[in-house]
Amino acid sequence: MEQRTLGRTGVQVPVIGMGTWHTFDVRGEAAVKNARAVVDAALVAGANFFDSSPMYGEAERVLGEALRNRRDRAIIATKVWAQTTSEGRAQVRRALSFFDNYIDLYQIHNLVLWQEQLRMLEQLRDAGRVRAIGATHYNSSYFGVLQQVMLTGHITAIQVPYNPWEREVEHEILPLAADLGLGVVVMRPFAASDLMHHPPSESDLAPLKPFGVNTWAQVLLKWILSDPRCHVAIPATSHPGHITENAAAGDPPWFGPEERAFITRLATRS
């Protein structure tokens, strides 16, 4: 799988990683065993960038359990999502305990209390517990605030939604990220699975096969990653086979403008 440098973070990431929203918010031995199988498949496929958050219920804990004794094989991105500084510090303590006291990318989730949480994360970075600091938001109405945070010079990565249905980041966020040298993590590559409800037919996708894609999920991931300003996409899954399928889209050749426009047209019918 192609590796890209996550902007000024300096972290080398696979272009396809894995999210944990919903899929790792599980309990019980069987569910945790399945999560470990998903992580197994991700590591085998080279999709070793894992994103989580305390907002996702049990996901951080389950991910940490699935990575037990092999934390060194993973790139961990998680978030602080807290309305108070004390709550944020408690979230950080828990996350560090799950991931061997080190986080590769610590993000301010949905910009909640971002000034206070940023100061805390900078202290953790200076102490060697965090490598890079980022900020996220899923709602384009907050992109103006996100731009302000990007311009502070205090973060080195962002996480935003991007897919053929959600293209607002193309207007200002992606150009600014490129200008500032920020890493870009892409959430919602399938529009929270909505793009998967009515996939195009095999005959519709046939012209794209020379690009190494056979499924609609692979097409959507390659559509995103064909924009070089995007460094890693993080689809979530609870099926080991899906992570293997997703990872297969992480190699060149990449789509050009004509192919991306064609896929956008297909997506309008999904």
C-alpha positions, 0 to 999 in steps of 0.5 A, spaced: 500 500 500 502 507 498 505 510 504 504 518 504 507 523 509 502 526 514 504 533 512 508 536 517 507 531 522 512 527 519 508 521 520 508 516 515 501 513 514 498 508 509 493 511 505 487 507 507 487 506 515 481 504 519 476 508 523 472 505 529 466 509 530 460 504 532 464 498 529 468 498 536 463 500 541 462 493 543 462 489 549 463 481 550 468 476 549 465 474 542 465 482 540 472 483 542 474 477 539 471 479 532 475 486 533 481 483 534 480 479 527 479 486 524 485 489 527 489 482 525 486 483 517 488 491 518 495 489 520 496 484 514 493 488 509 498 494 511 492 498 514 495 500 520 493 507 522 487 506 527 482 512 529 478 512 535 475 517 540 472 517 547 466 519 543 465 512 540 463 509 547 468 503 548 472 503 542 478 506 545 478 500 550 476 495 545 482 497 540 487 497 545 485 490 547 485 488 540 492 491 539 495 488 546 502 486 545 503 489 538 502 496 539 508 498 536 505 495 529 500 501 529 499 508 528 494 511 533 490 517 532 485 518 537 481 525 540 479 529 546 472 530 546 470 534 553 467 540 555 472 541 561 479 541 562 479 536 567 474 531 563 479 532 557 485 530 562 481 524 564 480 522 557 487 523 556 489 518 562 485 513 559 487 513 552 494 513 554 493 507 558 490 503 553 495 505 548 502 504 552 502 511 554 503 514 547 499 517 541 501 518 534 496 523 533 492 526 538 486 530 535 481 535 538 474 532 536 469 537 533 473 543 536 470 542 543 473 547 547 479 547 543 483 553 546 484 549 552 485 542 550 490 545 545 494 547 551 494 540 554 495 537 548 502 541 547 504 539 554 503 532 552 507 533 546 513 536 549 513 531 554 514 526 549 507 522 550 504 525 543 507 526 537 502 530 533 496 534 534 490 535 530 483 538 530 477 535 527 470 537 524 464 533 521 460 539 519 461 544 514 458 550 518 464 549 522 469 550 517 470 557 518 472 556 525 477 550 523 480 554 518 482 559 524 485 553 528 489 551 522 492 558 521 494 558 529 500 554 527 499 550 533 496 543 529 499 539 524 493 535 521 486 535 520 480 530 520 474 532 515 469 529 511 470 528 504 466 523 498 463 525 492 457 527 496 460 531 501 465 536 497 465 542 501 472 541 503 475 542 496 473 550 496 477 552 502 480 547 507 484 542 502 487 548 499 489 551 506 491 545 508 496 544 502 499 551 503 500 550 510 503 543 509 498 540 514 496 532 514 489 530 512 485 524 515 479 523 511 473 521 515 466 519 512 469 516 505 462 512 504 458 518 507 456 514 513 455 508 509 449 512 505 453 511 498 453 504 499 446 503 499 445 503 492 452 501 489 453 502 481 452 495 477 458 491 475 458 494 468 458 501 470 464 500 474 467 496 468 471 502 465 475 503 472 478 496 472 484 498 469 485 502 476 485 496 480 478 497 483 473 492 483 468 494 488 464 500 489 467 501 496 474 501 492 472 506 487 470 511 493 476 510 496 481 511 490 476 517 488 478 520 495 486 518 495 487 520 487 487 527 490 494 528 493 492 533 498 489 527 502 493 522 506 489 517 509 482 515 509 479 511 515 473 507 513 470 503 519 468 496 519 466 490 523 468 485 518 475 483 517 474 481 509 472 488 508 478 491 511 482 487 506 477 489 500 478 496 502 486 496 503 486 493 495 484 500 493 491 503 496 495 502 490 496 506 484 494 508 479 490 513 481 484 516 478 485 523 473 480 528 473 475 525 467 475 518 472 473 522 478 468 526 474 465 519 472 465 517 479 461 523 481 456 522 476 455 515 478 455 517 485 449 521 484 445 515 482 447 511 488 
